[in-house]
Amino acid sequence: MEAQATHTTPLPRNDLKVTIKGEPVPIAFGFGGWVAIKHTLDGKSAMLMSDTVLLQEEVNPLISAAHANGLEVGAIHNHFFYEEPRIFYMHLHGMGSPAELARKFAATLKNSKLLPANQPQASSTTPAQPGNNATPAAAAAQTGKELFDLAALDQIVKYQGVVNGSTYKYTVGRADLQSVMMGTEMTAAIGLNSWAAFAGKQADAHIAGDIAMLEREVNPVIKALRAHNLEVVAVHNHMLFDQPHMMFLHYYGRGPAAQLATGFRAALNELGKKEGGMHMRH
């Protein structure tokens, strides 16, 4: 990510088949992790941040591997309700030179399904080779571009999303504030973002995502989401030592995509307001 001076590697769990309330959902809907490396503001060191997608029994072995390789745990929590199998998310961080961090992270993942080398290829992104007898069904697999009315959703959200397989996803940074963690500027590419992913189709969609909030924004965002009938799934930190400290709220909803997008936009509208109004000062 040239503009944010961040090297990011996606870590999708293509080995998993996930359902929500019994309905299959694509891995791109929110079951892909990532690892990002970025220089500190003084340029003397670098920081690694990662969000890893884990089955329950994978969490503690990965903690031990991370600690053995000099990385630290920032958070462990759910991002979903109703999913089978049950998925947990572990946020890891570390400091060092970029190459050293990449080595530490690769060593941490060595025996895990998360390592890209240990992953099956995503079927949806594998182009049919010429001469292959690709099954007509696979050839006609619809992407987010066909499944959703992208222009209508973009107009509601006031951003452009990105098509990823059968999903459509928005990622929105916090241009209104500077967040610094361990001497490193946190931006959208290294995890400081609000996002919304759509799966299903325009008339009958799933939405899942995350809102990155200051503490005073947490309850206004919750109120906006509930007013639009979106479910609040989790409220928690992703990072340690970040200034200002950011909270993250995960939400989920089901219905016409335009209606779900309106709920996401309503939550974004609560971000970046000037201080004031009713919030308790501690």
N, C-alpha and C positions, 0 to 999 in steps of 0.2 A: 504494500500500500504506500506508494511513493509519497503521496501528499501528506501522509501522517508518519512517514519515516518508520514504518512498522513492517516486520516480516511475519506474516501469518500463515499457518498451515492448518487446513481443515482436518478434523478427526471424526468423520462420520462412523456410526455403528451399523454398517451395512450387513453385519452378521446377525442383526436382531430383526425380528418381525414384531412390530408393536401394534397393539390395538388400544383404542380408547372407547370405553363402554362397549367393548366387543367389536367395534368397527376398525378395520385395518387403516392405519395412517402412514404416510410416507416418512422415511427417516429424516428427510429434509424439513419436516414440520417442526422439529425441535429436538431431534435425537442425534444431532451431530455436535461434537465438541470442537475445540480449536486450541492452538497454542500460538502465542505471539511473543516476539522479541523486539525490544526497542531500546535505544540508547537513553541514558539518563540525560537531564538537561545540560549538565556540565560536560557531557561527552566522554567522561572517564570510565564509565561502566555501562552495564546494560541490565535490563530487567526482563524476566520471563513471566508471562501470565498465561494460565491455561484453565479451560473449563472442560472437565472430562465426564463422559457419559458412562455410567457404571451400573451393572447389576448389583444387588445388595451384597452378594458374596465376594464381589471384586473390590469393594471399598477399602477394607483394611489391608489386604495384600498390597494395594497401590499406595496406601499411606506409608507402609513400611518401606517400600521401594523408593518412594519420594524422599523420605528422611535419610535413607541409606545413601542417597545420591546428592544430598545437600540442598534439597528443595523443601519448601514449607507449605502447609495446608492453610488456606485462607477461609474456606467455608465448605460445608457438606450439607446438602439439603435436597428437597424435591423441587421440581419445576412443574409437575403435572399432578392431577388427580385422575383416577379411573383408568390408569394405563396398566396394561399387562404386557410383558413382565414389569414388575415395579422397578423404576429407574431412579437412581440418585446421581447428583451432580457434585463433583468435587473440584473446587477451585484451588489451583496450585500456583505458587510464585517462587521466584529465586533471583539472586543477583550474581553478576559475574560478567565475563566477556561474552559476546554473542556466541562464539564457537563453543565456549565452555558450557554455556547454558544449553545449547542444542545437544551437546554430548550427554550432559546430566539428564536431560529430558528423555533422550533416546534410551539411555540405560534404565531409567525409571520404567519405561513402557515395554522394555525388552520381552518380558514374559506375558504381556497383556494383549488382549484382542484389540486394544486401541491403536497399537502401532500400525501405521499405514501398511507396512509389509505383511502384517498378520490379518489384513482385511480382505474380504472378497470384493471384487469390483462391483460398483453400483450397476444393476442391470439397466436402469433407465438411461444411464449416460453412456452405455457402451454402444458406439455406432455399429450398425450392421456392416460387416466387411463385404466388399463386392464378391459375388460368387457364393456367399453364405445363403442358405435357405432360411432366411429370417422368417419366423412365423408372422403371418399378416397381423395378428393381434399385437405383437411386439412392435411391428413397424408403425402401427396406428396409435401407439400410446400417446395420449394427449398430454401436453405440457401446460403449465400455468397460463400460458398465453392463450390457449384455446379454452381452458376451463373457466377463466375469469374475464370480466370486462375490465381490463387494466386501466383504460382511460377513465372510466367512471370511478374506480377505486382511487386512482391518483388524484382526481379532482376532490374527493372527500378528504383524503389524508393530507393533501397539499405537498406530497413528496412523490418521487418515483421509486417504485420497488424494483426487485430483481427476480426474474423467473429462475427457479431451481427445480428441474424435473417437473413434477406435477404440482409444485407449490409456488406461491408468489410471496415475497418477503420484503418488508420495509425495515431499514435500519437508520435510526436517527440519533445523532450525537447531541452533546450538550454545549452548543456554541456559546451559550450565555454564561458559562463559568469555566474557570481553569481549575482542574483537579490534579493534584500532585501526590504521588505515592512513592515513597522511598526515592525521592529525587527525580522521578520520571513523570512526564506529563501524560495523564490518562486521557485517551481520546476514544472515539467509536471503534477504531480498529483494534484496540487493546482491551476492549470490554466495557467502556463507559458509553453505553447506548441503550436506547429504548427500541424495541423491535416488535413487529407483528408478522406472523406467518399465516397464510391462508392455505388450507387443503380442502379437498372436495370439489365443489363447483359453485358458480355465481349464485344460483338460487338456493343452494343448500350447502353451506360451508362450515368448516371448523376454523376458529381463530385461536392462536396461542401466542403469547409473547411476554414481554418484560418491560417495565417502565423504570428508568433510572432517576431516582428522586433524592432531593435534599430531605432531611428529616421533617421539616415543616410542610413538605408537599405530600407526605404519605397519606394522610387522611383525606385531603381534597381529591387526590387521585382515586382512592378507594371509593369515595362518594360518587365520582363521575362514572366509574366503571359499573358500579351497582345500579346507578340510574339508567344505564344502557343495558342492563340485564347481563353483564359479563360477570363471570365467577372469579373471585379472588382466590388464588391457589396457594400463594406463599408471599411472605414479606420478610426480607432478610438482607444481610450484607453479602457481597461477593469478594470484597477486598478488605485488607487490614491496613492500618496506618495511612489511609488516604485522607487528604485535607482538601476541601471539606469532606466529611464522611458521607458516602453515598449509600442509600438503601435501594433495594431492588424489589419490585413487586411483579409476580407472575400471575397471569390471568388466562382464562379460557372461555370460549363461547361457541355457540352453535346457532346457525340461522342463515338468512340471506346475507351474502358477503357485504353488500353495501351497508346494511344495518350494523354489522360487526365492525366495519371500518369506521363508522360514525362514533362508535364507542371508543375505539383506539384514539381517534382524533380528539375526542372530549378529554381523555386522560392527558394527551400532549398539551392541551390548552391550559392545564393546571400547572405546567412547568415554567420556571423562569419568571414568575410574577415577582414584583417587588415585595419586600418584607412588609408585614402589617397584617391586619385582619386578626381573626381569632386563632391564635395558637399559643400554647402555654410556654412561657419562658422558664427554663430550669436554671 
